């Protein structure tokens, strides 16, 4: 298993559209066999900042995710909404609850 936290800052005028596009992507992503979790969280004190928390079951699941049509739609739709490039930080599990 591996996880990525994708930090995103959206232009203020695009927050609602970003949320809609990202929730569509998250719902479709959860149907992929290689994805265990796909959380979308918004910063409480700055609504333009988000973190996507993606947990993958296998090493090749991230590449499979990026090859899906729903990911390509999301990527292309949200690109002009970004205030800055998104940043992914990878993690490996230390403790997983049963």
C-alpha positions as semicolon CSV with decimal commas, in nm:
position;residue;x (nm);y (nm);z (nm)
1;X;0,000;0,000;0,000
2;X;0,106;0,357;-0,061
3;X;-0,060;0,693;-0,024
4;X;-0,027;1,035;-0,177
5;X;-0,143;1,368;-0,042
6;X;-0,200;1,607;-0,330
7;X;-0,195;1,970;-0,218
8;X;-0,396;2,205;-0,436
9;X;-0,456;2,579;-0,429
10;X;-0,746;2,691;-0,647
11;X;-0,824;3,038;-0,774
12;X;-1,105;3,180;-0,555
13;X;-1,353;3,214;-0,841
14;X;-1,315;2,843;-0,925
15;X;-1,361;2,683;-0,582
16;X;-1,715;2,553;-0,647
17;X;-1,632;2,418;-0,994
18;X;-1,317;2,255;-0,856
19;X;-1,516;2,084;-0,581
20;X;-1,772;1,951;-0,830
21;X;-1,508;1,818;-1,072
22;X;-1,300;1,669;-0,792
23;X;-1,593;1,493;-0,627
24;X;-1,687;1,336;-0,963
25;X;-1,329;1,215;-1,000
26;X;-1,319;1,086;-0,642
27;X;-1,641;0,887;-0,683
28;X;-1,519;0,728;-1,007
29;X;-1,177;0,662;-0,856
30;X;-1,328;0,465;-0,568
31;X;-1,464;0,218;-0,825
32;X;-1,109;0,131;-0,933
33;X;-0,987;-0,197;-0,779
34;X;-0,648;-0,046;-0,691
35;X;-0,784;0,243;-0,485
36;X;-0,860;0,188;-0,118
37;X;-0,943;0,552;-0,029
38;X;-0,989;0,880;-0,207
39;X;-1,063;1,164;0,034
40;X;-1,110;1,529;-0,058
41;X;-1,057;1,778;0,224
42;X;-1,075;2,157;0,222
43;X;-0,869;2,377;0,452
44;X;-1,093;2,529;0,722
45;X;-0,934;2,874;0,725
46;X;-0,862;2,903;0,351
47;X;-1,132;2,760;0,121
48;X;-0,899;2,780;-0,181
49;X;-0,673;2,507;-0,040
50;X;-0,745;2,136;-0,068
51;X;-0,572;1,807;-0,005
52;X;-0,662;1,492;-0,198
53;X;-0,573;1,186;0,010
54;X;-0,536;0,887;-0,220
55;X;-0,452;0,541;-0,085
56;X;-0,350;0,275;-0,335
57;X;-0,351;-0,102;-0,279
58;X;-0,062;-0,185;-0,514
59;X;0,250;-0,027;-0,661
60;X;0,099;-0,006;-1,010
61;X;-0,240;0,131;-0,901
62;X;-0,132;0,499;-0,926
63;X;-0,030;0,454;-1,291
64;X;-0,355;0,267;-1,362
65;X;-0,548;0,553;-1,203
66;X;-0,373;0,811;-1,418
67;X;-0,463;0,607;-1,729
68;X;-0,839;0,632;-1,665
69;X;-1,070;0,855;-1,865
70;X;-1,216;1,010;-1,550
71;X;-0,870;1,116;-1,428
72;X;-0,791;1,273;-1,769
73;X;-1,124;1,462;-1,762
74;X;-1,051;1,588;-1,410
75;X;-0,691;1,685;-1,489
76;X;-0,792;1,881;-1,798
77;X;-1,095;2,044;-1,631
78;X;-0,914;2,168;-1,321
79;X;-0,585;2,277;-1,481
80;X;-0,706;2,633;-1,552
81;X;-0,855;2,655;-1,201
82;X;-0,521;2,616;-1,024
83;X;-0,356;2,913;-0,854
84;X;-0,028;2,718;-0,859
85;X;0,085;2,371;-0,966
86;X;-0,049;2,091;-0,746
87;X;0,208;1,903;-0,536
88;X;0,195;1,534;-0,447
89;X;0,376;1,393;-0,144
90;X;0,406;1,015;-0,122
91;X;0,377;0,814;0,199
92;X;0,413;0,448;0,299
93;X;0,214;0,291;0,584
94;X;0,361;0,268;0,930
95;X;0,040;0,166;1,105
96;X;-0,291;0,067;0,953
97;X;-0,594;0,004;1,174
98;X;-0,753;-0,338;1,140
